[in-house]
Amino acid sequence: MSKQITVVAIAEARPGCEAQVEAAIAACVPPSRAEASNGGYVPHRDEANPSRFVFVERWASREALAEHEKTPHFQAMAKSFAPLLAKPLEVMILDPIDQEAV
């Protein structure tokens, strides 16, 4: 049986590319939230480092996340990120320690 997962992804923009990264993220948010298997999709900007963007996402399962990564809106964001990020996207898939918190 698949279980709900939380994903934290970190994108760090190259200097001067922050606005372009933010625009790419903004375009991906509404269709990602509209996916049936999505339980939350909230991008953030790090106050201490404005070049760093942090996504906190909830998906119905690992399979749901894999399907999300195949969508046109995710693919468009990933393609636009290629020249804009200082380093590869960092993705963490998290399992809750406190199952009641889910």
Disulfide bonds with the S-S distance in Angstrom:
none
